[in-house]
Amino acid sequence: MKFAIPMAMGKLTAHFGHCREFCFVTVENNEITGTEVLEPPAHEPGVLPKWLHDHGINIVLAGGMGPKAQELFAEAGVKVVTGAPTESPEVLVKQYLDQSMVTGENVCGHDPESPCNH
């Protein structure tokens, strides 16, 4: 299983489509076996879902994500969890695995007041 977490300063960022790095976390037998930080390609509609799918990502943990990106991930068979808290990738993955993650609202509603549009 391989997770992707959009990051800023070592923790999850709400700005999924505009983040400057992703942490990929590999899990085997419910244990983290590796992490890798990669810079994503330039943000354009549809690019990140394909890029993450091509890197073997199964699950994306995000603070927020627009509906089109969620649709593209669903078509690719990638699970998306929105409303994840601002934590380090390792903490988030452990919370996901032990089902203790408390999620909030999708903070990327793509309305004028959304933090993703600032």
ZIUR-V602163 format. One record per residue. N is the residue number from 1. RES is the residue in one letter. SS is DSSP state (H for helix, E for strand, C for the rest). NEAR is the number of other C-alpha atoms within 8 Angstrom. D_CENTER is the distance of its C-alpha to the mean C-alpha in whole Angstrom. Layout:
# ZIUR-V602163
N & RES & SS & NEAR & D_CENTER
N & RES & SS & NEAR & D_CENTER
This chain:
# ZIUR-V602163
1 & M & C & 8 & 14
2 & K & E & 11 & 11
3 & F & E & 15 & 8
4 & A & E & 13 & 5
5 & I & E & 12 & 4
6 & P & E & 16 & 5
7 & M & E & 13 & 8
8 & A & E & 10 & 12
9 & M & C & 4 & 15
10 & G & C & 7 & 13
11 & K & E & 10 & 11
12 & L & E & 16 & 8
13 & T & C & 12 & 9
14 & A & C & 12 & 9
15 & H & C & 13 & 10
16 & F & H & 11 & 7
17 & G & H & 7 & 10
18 & H & H & 6 & 12
19 & C & C & 12 & 10
20 & R & C & 9 & 12
21 & E & E & 11 & 11
22 & F & E & 13 & 8
23 & C & E & 14 & 9
24 & F & E & 13 & 9
25 & V & E & 15 & 11
26 & T & E & 11 & 14
27 & V & E & 12 & 15
28 & E & E & 8 & 19
29 & N & C & 4 & 21
30 & N & C & 6 & 19
31 & E & E & 6 & 19
32 & I & E & 10 & 16
33 & T & E & 8 & 18
34 & G & E & 7 & 17
35 & T & E & 9 & 14
36 & E & E & 7 & 14
37 & V & E & 8 & 13
38 & L & E & 8 & 13
39 & E & C & 7 & 13
40 & P & C & 10 & 12
41 & P & C & 7 & 15
42 & A & C & 5 & 16
43 & H & C & 8 & 14
44 & E & C & 6 & 16
45 & P & C & 6 & 16
46 & G & C & 8 & 14
47 & V & H & 10 & 14
48 & L & H & 12 & 10
49 & P & H & 10 & 10
50 & K & H & 8 & 13
51 & W & H & 10 & 12
52 & L & H & 10 & 9
53 & H & H & 12 & 12
54 & D & H & 7 & 15
55 & H & C & 6 & 13
56 & G & C & 7 & 13
57 & I & C & 14 & 10
58 & N & C & 11 & 10
59 & I & E & 12 & 7
60 & V & E & 12 & 4
61 & L & E & 13 & 4
62 & A & C & 16 & 4
63 & G & C & 17 & 7
64 & G & C & 15 & 8
65 & M & C & 15 & 8
66 & G & C & 9 & 12
67 & P & H & 7 & 14
68 & K & H & 6 & 14
69 & A & H & 11 & 11
70 & Q & H & 10 & 11
71 & E & H & 8 & 14
72 & L & H & 10 & 13
73 & F & H & 13 & 11
74 & A & H & 10 & 13
75 & E & H & 7 & 16
76 & A & C & 7 & 15
77 & G & C & 7 & 14
78 & V & C & 12 & 11
79 & K & E & 9 & 10
80 & V & E & 11 & 7
81 & V & E & 9 & 8
82 & T & C & 14 & 8
83 & G & C & 12 & 10
84 & A & C & 15 & 9
85 & P & C & 10 & 11
86 & T & C & 8 & 11
87 & E & C & 8 & 12
88 & S & C & 9 & 12
89 & P & H & 12 & 10
90 & E & H & 8 & 13
91 & V & H & 8 & 13
92 & L & H & 13 & 10
93 & V & H & 10 & 11
94 & K & H & 8 & 14
95 & Q & H & 10 & 14
96 & Y & H & 9 & 12
97 & L & H & 8 & 15
98 & D & C & 7 & 18
99 & Q & C & 6 & 17
100 & S & C & 7 & 17
101 & M & C & 9 & 14
102 & V & C & 6 & 15
103 & T & C & 8 & 13
104 & G & C & 8 & 14
105 & E & C & 7 & 14
106 & N & C & 10 & 12
107 & V & C & 13 & 13
108 & C & C & 13 & 12
109 & G & C & 11 & 15
110 & H & C & 9 & 17
111 & D & C & 6 & 20
112 & P & C & 5 & 22
113 & E & C & 6 & 21
114 & S & C & 11 & 17
115 & P & H & 9 & 16
116 & C & H & 10 & 14
117 & N & H & 8 & 17
118 & H & C & 4 & 19
